[in-house]
Amino acid sequence: MSDPAIVLYTVPDCRDCEAVKRLLRGAGRDWLEKDVRADPAAHAEMLRVSGVRIAPVVSIGEQVFWGPFDEQRPRLLAALAQEKNP
């Protein structure tokens, strides 16, 4: 799966990361997934785009979201709707 407009920075065994994947899958969207634990370049990129060190971080176009899934969910849904219907 890869949609250059959506990048998901993840770590293994992360419940919030899995929840974001379920949301994206349910919305019928593809994404590019980057494991920031296994890939130092992806970790550096995540820090650069978000300023945070903890996954999940989601980049949708020019918008960047981070934090617990429950906090990200409404903002992600709004961004996905906007991205689909600009």
C-alpha positions in Angstrom: 0.0 0.0 0.0 1.3 3.4 -0.8 -0.2 6.8 -1.4 2.5 9.5 -1.3 -0.1 11.9 0.1 -0.4 9.8 3.3 2.6 8.7 5.4 2.2 6.8 8.6 5.2 6.7 11.0 4.9 3.6 13.2 6.6 1.3 15.7 6.0 -2.4 16.2 3.4 -3.5 18.8 1.8 0.0 19.0 -2.0 -0.1 19.6 -2.5 3.4 18.5 -0.5 2.7 15.3 -2.7 -0.3 14.6 -5.8 1.8 15.2 -4.7 4.4 12.7 -4.1 1.6 10.1 -7.6 0.3 10.7 -9.1 3.8 10.2 -7.1 4.3 7.0 -8.1 0.9 5.7 -11.8 1.5 6.7 -11.6 4.8 4.7 -10.4 2.9 1.7 -7.1 4.8 1.7 -3.6 3.6 0.9 -0.6 4.9 2.8 3.2 4.7 3.0 4.2 3.1 6.3 7.6 3.9 7.9 8.9 1.9 10.9 10.8 4.5 12.9 12.3 2.0 15.2 13.9 -0.1 12.4 14.8 2.8 10.1 16.9 5.7 11.5 16.2 7.8 8.4 12.5 7.4 8.9 12.8 8.4 12.6 14.8 11.5 11.6 12.1 12.4 9.0 9.3 12.0 11.6 11.2 14.3 13.9 11.6 16.8 11.2 8.0 16.9 10.0 6.3 16.6 13.4 8.8 17.7 16.1 7.7 14.7 18.2 9.5 11.4 19.0 6.5 9.1 19.7 4.5 7.2 17.0 2.0 7.2 15.5 2.6 10.3 13.4 0.4 10.7 10.3 1.2 13.1 7.5 -1.7 13.8 5.1 -0.6 16.2 2.4 0.7 19.2 4.3 -1.1 18.3 7.6 0.7 16.4 10.4 -1.1 14.6 13.3 0.3 12.9 16.4 -0.8 11.8 19.8 -3.1 9.1 21.1 -5.4 7.7 18.5 -8.5 8.9 20.3 -7.2 12.4 20.0 -6.1 12.0 16.4 -9.2 10.3 15.1 -11.6 13.3 14.6 -8.8 15.3 13.0 -7.7 12.4 10.8 -11.3 11.9 9.6 -11.6 15.6 8.8 -8.3 15.6 6.9 -9.2 12.5 4.9 -12.5 14.0 3.9 -10.8 17.2 2.9 -8.1 15.3 0.9 -10.8 13.3 -0.9 -13.0 16.3 -1.7 -10.6 19.3 -2.0 
